[in-house]
Amino acid sequence: MVGVSDSTAAGLPFLKGHGTENDFVIIPDPDGRLEIGPAQVARLCDRRAGIGGDGMLRVVRSAADPAAAHLAGEAEWFMDYRNADGSIAEMCGNGVRVFAHYLVQAGLAEPGPLAVATRAGVRRVTVAVAGADGTPGEVTVDMGRALLPGPDSVEVAVGERRWPARNVNMGNPHAVAFVDSLADAGHLYTAPLTTPAAAYPEGVNVEFVVDRGPRHVAMRVHERGSGETRSCGTGACAVAVATARRDGVDPAVTGEPVSHTVDLPGGRLVIEEFPDGRVEMTGPAVIVASGTLDPAWLAGPKG
């Protein structure tokens, strides 16, 4: 592998994409030749001095990356996802939709079903065919099964205000709190306090949720390593799971699937949970730009 600043004298190709305004810097690296350190990821995601994004998606063949080589028999492509601060995350629901959309747009995969390797395992994705007007088709992701690890209830605090929250794991950890108003979450520049601390030894994404109607909620989220984001796919799934448990419509108990509409600051996602525990998420994915990073800028501080 080579350092990202040494990858090419002509500059490093990149794309910019988003899923319900959860935005990402996309770095194609099919043969796994790049070594991108945390500081370089943070520079790429810097909204003033870099490209800007809630995270980075490195597109690499599973067989070419030690983190995903064991999944190469199930999925050709590995989504190496990093938070905006450069830290590694297990999964990103909006990111995997954008990742799959990129694969189709770049001719690396066909519309329809495909598999994507992530650090949380293989995710089955279906990319709908683009509309006659060129509008990208929506992307549905099988997000796997939600886990509800102990303790069943944790507590979330913002300033002097505290709420009970549901502990949900979607391949990454979430604390879901139902509040009276989304403004109760405050500015979310800093991470809300969660207790007990032992529940989330590696940090947590915190969702604040209000009801909008039957099977319809709205949320805001603080993502660990990124701050408040316009959308969080795994967070929307965690919110739907927590809402179903709160409302007594757990599909494993009722035997019937349940669907929730989840409104986020950046758009709308539809989450469906099935009696076998699988959770599917459907929403848009957009590529907005492509280009190359200036080699002089790439030669800056290494991480």
Disulfide bonds with the S-S distance in Angstrom:
none
